[in-house]
């Protein structure tokens, strides 16, 4: 067996995006250690071939040592609604955990970091597509904690020479082999609509149909989780000592809520009843990313931008997870 190219710690690697990135790292020939407390992740999500440590990022210093070439940091609570009702949980974990992780990296001499950030740092943008130079004004504690970590990383890079890249995701979807969305509770549109097709949910709620969009429903930028994973590997190569690079990741094109629902109907062959619901506070009409920086600095471009393909992969995974799927 050939020697692994490099060795990486993946925090939150039992979760949706973290598990897919861990799998891509393994396929690229790297050694991978997954650190996850399984509070929101799943043990079965950890890819075969990765070492698994059940533990908290606050205790990363127990395991992080100079043998690691870098850290990919996904460990965070991410439910927007919960962050509003229980903000202290998010500040303690997302920010406090990241403080401890950065200290552990500094002490161990591990000087490369790729951080899982979010489009929620921008809040309600004034223009679209959103660029990294647009104002950051998060509208919920979840987005605020992610932005706080971004600020921390900027300071760490300037003061201590950390080579860091933050990747701000828009709407991640799809699946990669045995890795897919297992959120509990589920809050993402595509898996929620698939639950209707599976008979686990009676209908899908459409929150507002009078937005200034072609069909009146909100438009969002969906990115395939495998495209996202590839961006993380490119970010490791692009990370430069003393610099904190921030890149948006998205397709640059948006799909409306109704387009997603209709695509699920076509892919699954099942009816998907809709229920009209009032607009949700703080829901912008359109959220679409400009990925120009990622193209220029990382050499990244999405190759799975087709909504039908994204939904098909998510449907395949959902049926695998559902033994009695119709």
Backbone torsions as a table, in degrees:
resi	resn	phi	psi	omega
1	UNK	NA	134.2	-178.7
2	UNK	-74.0	152.7	179.7
3	UNK	-69.6	136.6	178.7
4	UNK	-56.6	145.6	179.8
5	UNK	-64.3	-52.1	179.4
6	UNK	-146.0	171.1	-177.1
7	UNK	-123.5	127.1	-175.8
8	UNK	-128.8	144.2	170.4
9	UNK	-97.4	128.4	178.4
10	UNK	-114.7	104.1	177.2
11	UNK	-80.5	137.9	-176.1
12	UNK	72.4	25.2	-175.6
13	UNK	-77.3	1.0	173.0
14	UNK	-95.8	0.2	177.8
15	UNK	-89.8	-175.4	-173.1
16	UNK	-60.5	-67.1	-176.2
17	UNK	-70.3	-42.0	-178.8
18	UNK	-58.2	-39.1	-179.0
19	UNK	-68.7	-37.3	178.9
20	UNK	-69.1	-39.8	177.0
21	UNK	-64.9	-42.7	178.1
22	UNK	-58.8	-41.5	178.6
23	UNK	-63.1	-42.3	178.5
24	UNK	-64.3	-38.4	177.5
25	UNK	-62.5	-42.8	178.5
26	UNK	-63.0	-42.8	-179.3
27	UNK	-65.8	-24.6	177.8
28	UNK	-84.6	0.0	175.7
29	UNK	93.9	13.0	-179.1
30	UNK	-91.8	158.5	170.7
31	UNK	-88.9	135.2	-173.3
32	UNK	-128.8	131.5	169.7
33	UNK	-115.3	125.7	177.8
34	UNK	-99.5	126.1	174.4
35	UNK	-112.6	117.8	-176.3
36	UNK	-154.2	136.8	178.7
37	UNK	-89.1	-0.3	177.2
38	UNK	63.1	20.2	176.8
39	UNK	-70.7	-32.6	174.1
40	UNK	-129.3	-14.6	177.8
41	UNK	-87.3	178.0	-176.0
42	UNK	-132.0	132.0	-178.6
43	UNK	-56.5	-37.6	-179.6
44	UNK	-70.0	-11.8	177.5
45	UNK	-80.9	-14.9	-179.6
46	UNK	-72.5	122.7	-176.2
47	UNK	-63.7	144.9	174.5
48	UNK	-61.1	135.8	-178.7
49	UNK	103.0	-15.3	176.8
50	UNK	-92.2	139.9	170.9
51	UNK	-73.4	139.6	-178.4
52	UNK	-118.7	131.0	173.4
53	UNK	-121.4	119.9	174.7
54	UNK	-85.9	109.4	-176.8
55	UNK	-172.4	174.3	-176.2
56	UNK	-98.2	148.9	177.8
57	UNK	-66.5	-23.7	176.7
58	UNK	-61.0	-22.1	-178.7
59	UNK	-108.0	21.5	-175.4
60	UNK	-57.9	-27.6	-178.5
61	UNK	-61.9	-20.6	178.4
62	UNK	-66.0	-28.6	-171.4
63	UNK	-119.0	-22.2	-176.2
64	UNK	-78.6	128.0	-179.7
65	UNK	-141.7	173.8	-174.8
66	UNK	-64.2	-8.3	179.2
67	UNK	-72.4	-15.0	-179.1
68	UNK	-83.8	139.0	177.7
69	UNK	-89.4	-18.1	-179.5
70	UNK	179.6	172.4	-179.8
71	UNK	-127.8	137.8	170.7
72	UNK	-115.0	119.1	-165.4
73	UNK	-109.2	107.1	179.3
74	UNK	-116.6	-8.1	-171.1
75	UNK	-71.5	105.9	179.2
76	UNK	-164.1	149.8	168.0
77	UNK	-77.4	144.1	-170.1
78	UNK	-139.2	15.2	178.8
79	UNK	-87.0	113.5	-175.5
80	UNK	-59.0	-48.7	-178.1
81	UNK	-60.6	-43.0	178.8
82	UNK	-63.9	-35.2	-179.3
83	UNK	-64.8	-26.6	178.7
84	UNK	-75.6	-39.5	-177.3
85	UNK	-86.8	-22.1	-178.2
86	UNK	-136.6	60.9	-172.7
87	UNK	-62.6	-33.5	-177.1
88	UNK	-62.6	-32.8	177.0
89	UNK	-58.9	-38.9	-176.8
90	UNK	-76.5	-38.4	178.5
91	UNK	-67.9	-42.0	-178.8
92	UNK	-64.8	-46.6	-175.8
93	UNK	-80.3	-56.2	-172.4
94	UNK	-67.7	-42.9	-178.3
95	UNK	-89.3	-50.9	179.9
96	UNK	-60.1	-41.3	177.9
97	UNK	-63.9	-37.5	-179.6
98	UNK	-71.2	-35.1	174.9
99	UNK	-59.0	-46.4	-179.3
100	UNK	-65.1	-38.9	-179.6
101	UNK	-65.5	-44.9	179.2
102	UNK	-62.5	-37.7	177.7
103	UNK	-65.7	-41.1	179.3
104	UNK	-64.5	-39.4	177.8
105	UNK	-64.6	-42.2	-179.4
106	UNK	-63.2	-44.1	-178.0
107	UNK	-67.6	-33.1	-177.7
108	UNK	-87.5	-7.6	-178.4
109	UNK	74.8	23.1	177.0
110	UNK	-90.3	115.7	-164.6
111	UNK	-117.0	19.5	176.8
112	UNK	-129.7	131.2	-177.7
113	UNK	-138.2	133.4	167.3
114	UNK	-116.8	122.2	-173.4
115	UNK	-108.5	133.2	176.1
116	UNK	-81.5	97.1	178.2
117	UNK	-100.3	-161.9	-171.2
118	UNK	-156.4	153.3	174.1
119	UNK	-67.3	-14.7	178.3
120	UNK	-64.4	-13.6	176.1
121	UNK	-66.5	-22.8	-176.6
122	UNK	-85.1	-20.8	-176.6
123	UNK	70.0	-132.3	179.4
124	UNK	-100.4	100.6	-173.3
125	UNK	-70.1	149.1	179.2
126	UNK	-79.6	-27.3	-178.4
127	UNK	-135.9	164.5	175.8
128	UNK	-142.5	145.6	1.9
129	UNK	-71.7	154.9	-175.0
130	UNK	-83.8	132.7	175.8
131	UNK	-111.8	165.5	-178.3
132	UNK	-66.0	-19.1	179.4
133	UNK	-86.2	-6.0	178.1
134	UNK	-68.2	156.2	-177.7
135	UNK	-62.2	142.1	173.9
136	UNK	-101.3	119.8	-178.3
137	UNK	-148.0	71.0	-176.2
138	UNK	-57.6	145.5	-176.7
139	UNK	-105.0	6.4	179.0
140	UNK	-151.1	159.8	-178.5
141	UNK	-60.6	-32.4	177.4
142	UNK	-57.0	-53.4	179.4
143	UNK	-62.4	-35.6	-180.0
144	UNK	-66.2	-38.9	179.8
145	UNK	-68.1	-38.2	178.5
146	UNK	-66.5	-38.8	177.8
147	UNK	-66.7	-38.2	178.0
148	UNK	-60.6	-41.0	179.0
149	UNK	-66.6	-39.4	175.8
150	UNK	-57.4	-43.4	178.1
151	UNK	-63.1	-40.3	178.7
152	UNK	-61.2	-42.6	-178.3
153	UNK	-65.8	-39.2	177.2
154	UNK	-57.8	-44.7	178.4
155	UNK	-66.2	-39.1	179.3
156	UNK	-64.2	-39.9	179.3
157	UNK	-65.6	-43.8	-178.0
158	UNK	-68.9	-40.3	-173.8
159	UNK	-84.6	-33.2	-170.2
160	UNK	-127.5	9.5	173.4
161	UNK	76.2	18.1	178.3
162	UNK	-61.7	137.5	172.5
163	UNK	-96.2	111.2	-169.6
164	UNK	-136.2	144.2	173.7
165	UNK	-132.8	126.2	171.9
166	UNK	-102.7	131.0	179.1
167	UNK	-111.4	115.7	-178.5
168	UNK	-95.1	106.9	-176.9
169	UNK	-81.0	153.8	167.2
170	UNK	-101.9	-122.5	-177.2
171	UNK	-95.4	109.4	-179.9
172	UNK	-85.2	138.6	-177.2
173	UNK	-152.8	177.7	179.6
174	UNK	86.0	-170.8	-179.4
175	UNK	-150.5	165.7	179.9
176	UNK	-138.1	102.7	-177.7
177	UNK	59.6	-123.8	-178.4
178	UNK	-88.0	5.7	-179.0
179	UNK	-105.4	121.9	179.6
180	UNK	-157.7	-169.5	-175.1
181	UNK	-79.8	125.6	176.6
182	UNK	-129.5	30.6	-175.1
183	UNK	-61.3	143.2	176.2
184	UNK	-143.4	104.2	5.4
185	UNK	-78.9	156.3	178.0
186	UNK	-85.0	136.5	-179.9
187	UNK	-130.3	-4.2	-176.3
188	UNK	-89.5	142.6	-169.8
189	UNK	-61.0	-51.7	-173.1
190	UNK	-60.5	-50.7	177.4
191	UNK	-63.5	-30.3	176.4
192	UNK	-65.6	-42.9	178.5
193	UNK	-66.4	-37.8	177.5
194	UNK	-64.1	-31.9	176.3
195	UNK	-63.4	-33.4	175.3
196	UNK	-65.5	-45.6	179.2
197	UNK	-61.6	-30.8	179.5
198	UNK	-82.1	-5.9	-179.0
199	UNK	82.5	10.4	-179.4
200	UNK	-89.2	-10.7	-178.9
201	UNK	-142.5	139.1	-174.4
202	UNK	-71.3	-38.5	-176.4
203	UNK	-157.0	169.2	175.5
204	UNK	-109.4	133.0	179.3
205	UNK	-82.5	132.7	175.6
206	UNK	-106.7	108.9	-174.0
207	UNK	-87.1	88.2	178.6
208	UNK	92.9	130.1	177.6
209	UNK	-130.9	23.5	-178.2
210	UNK	-125.6	27.6	176.4
211	UNK	-76.3	157.2	178.4
212	UNK	-77.4	62.3	178.6
213	UNK	-128.5	166.5	-175.5
214	UNK	-53.2	-38.6	-179.4
215	UNK	-115.2	9.6	175.5
216	UNK	87.5	-7.4	179.8
217	UNK	-106.0	160.9	-176.0
218	UNK	-60.7	146.1	178.6
219	UNK	-112.3	131.2	-179.7
220	UNK	-132.0	155.5	-179.3
221	UNK	-94.5	114.5	-178.8
222	UNK	-103.1	133.9	180.0
223	UNK	-124.4	133.6	-179.8
224	UNK	-68.2	137.2	-176.4
225	UNK	-60.8	-29.4	178.2
226	UNK	-71.9	-37.6	173.7
227	UNK	-61.8	-40.6	178.8
228	UNK	-61.3	-44.4	-179.5
229	UNK	-61.2	-41.9	179.9
230	UNK	-61.8	-34.2	177.8
231	UNK	-64.0	-34.9	179.5
232	UNK	-66.1	-39.5	178.3
233	UNK	-67.6	-38.3	176.0
234	UNK	-66.5	-34.2	179.1
235	UNK	-65.3	-36.6	177.0
236	UNK	-59.7	-41.1	-179.9
237	UNK	-71.6	-30.3	-175.5
238	UNK	-86.3	-15.7	-176.5
239	UNK	-59.7	132.6	-175.2
240	UNK	-123.5	132.3	-178.2
241	UNK	-54.6	130.8	178.0
242	UNK	83.5	0.6	-178.8
243	UNK	-119.3	139.8	171.2
244	UNK	-113.4	102.5	-179.9
245	UNK	-91.1	133.3	177.7
246	UNK	-117.0	127.6	-179.0
247	UNK	-130.6	132.1	168.7
248	UNK	-77.4	144.3	175.1
249	UNK	-124.5	119.7	177.5
250	UNK	-167.0	176.0	179.9
251	UNK	-83.9	-19.0	-176.0
252	UNK	83.0	-1.8	176.1
253	UNK	-128.8	148.0	-178.4
254	UNK	-111.4	155.1	174.0
255	UNK	-126.0	138.8	-178.4
256	UNK	-80.9	164.6	177.1
257	UNK	-56.7	-43.0	-179.3
258	UNK	-67.2	-36.2	176.9
259	UNK	-63.0	-39.9	177.8
260	UNK	-63.4	-46.2	-178.9
261	UNK	-61.4	-44.4	-179.1
262	UNK	-66.2	-37.0	177.7
263	UNK	-65.0	-39.2	176.5
264	UNK	-62.4	-41.4	177.6
265	UNK	-59.6	-43.9	-178.0
266	UNK	-67.6	-42.4	-176.4
267	UNK	-71.1	-41.8	-173.8
268	UNK	-89.5	-24.1	-175.2
269	UNK	74.0	15.5	-178.7
270	UNK	-114.0	146.7	174.6
271	UNK	-69.0	146.2	178.0
272	UNK	-129.6	92.9	179.5
273	UNK	-63.4	143.4	178.1
274	UNK	-108.6	149.3	173.6
275	UNK	-125.4	123.6	179.0
276	UNK	-71.8	136.2	179.6
277	UNK	-139.1	156.3	179.4
278	UNK	-65.0	159.0	173.8
279	UNK	-56.3	148.4	172.8
280	UNK	-92.8	138.5	179.8
281	UNK	-58.9	134.2	175.7
282	UNK	83.5	7.3	178.3
283	UNK	-86.5	105.8	176.5
284	UNK	-66.3	153.0	179.9
285	UNK	-65.2	-42.1	-175.4
286	UNK	-135.9	130.9	171.8
287	UNK	-130.5	106.1	-179.3
288	UNK	-133.7	140.3	-175.4
289	UNK	-96.8	147.2	161.9
290	UNK	-95.4	120.2	180.0
291	UNK	-102.6	24.3	-177.2
292	UNK	-60.8	-39.3	179.7
293	UNK	-65.2	-41.4	178.6
294	UNK	-63.7	-37.8	177.6
295	UNK	-65.3	-43.8	-175.0
296	UNK	-73.8	-45.9	-172.5
297	UNK	-90.4	-32.1	-177.9
298	UNK	-101.8	-18.0	-172.7
299	UNK	72.6	30.2	-173.9
300	UNK	-104.9	140.7	168.0
301	UNK	-150.2	141.1	-177.9
302	UNK	-70.8	138.3	179.2
303	UNK	-111.8	0.4	-177.6
304	UNK	-126.2	50.0	-171.7
305	UNK	-83.3	-6.8	-177.2
306	UNK	-74.4	125.3	-177.0
307	UNK	-62.1	-38.3	179.6
308	UNK	-61.0	-42.3	178.3
309	UNK	-65.1	-40.8	179.2
310	UNK	-62.1	-47.2	-179.1
311	UNK	-66.6	-38.6	179.6
312	UNK	-60.8	-44.1	179.1
313	UNK	-65.2	-40.1	178.8
314	UNK	-66.1	-37.5	179.5
315	UNK	-67.4	-41.5	177.5
316	UNK	-59.4	-43.8	179.1
317	UNK	-67.0	-43.5	-178.3
318	UNK	-61.2	-39.4	178.5
319	UNK	-69.3	-34.5	177.1
320	UNK	-64.1	-35.6	-179.2
321	UNK	-79.4	-12.5	-173.6
322	UNK	-115.5	94.9	-174.9
323	UNK	-58.8	-28.2	-178.0
324	UNK	-105.3	26.9	-178.0
325	UNK	-58.5	140.0	-179.8
326	UNK	-69.9	NA	NA
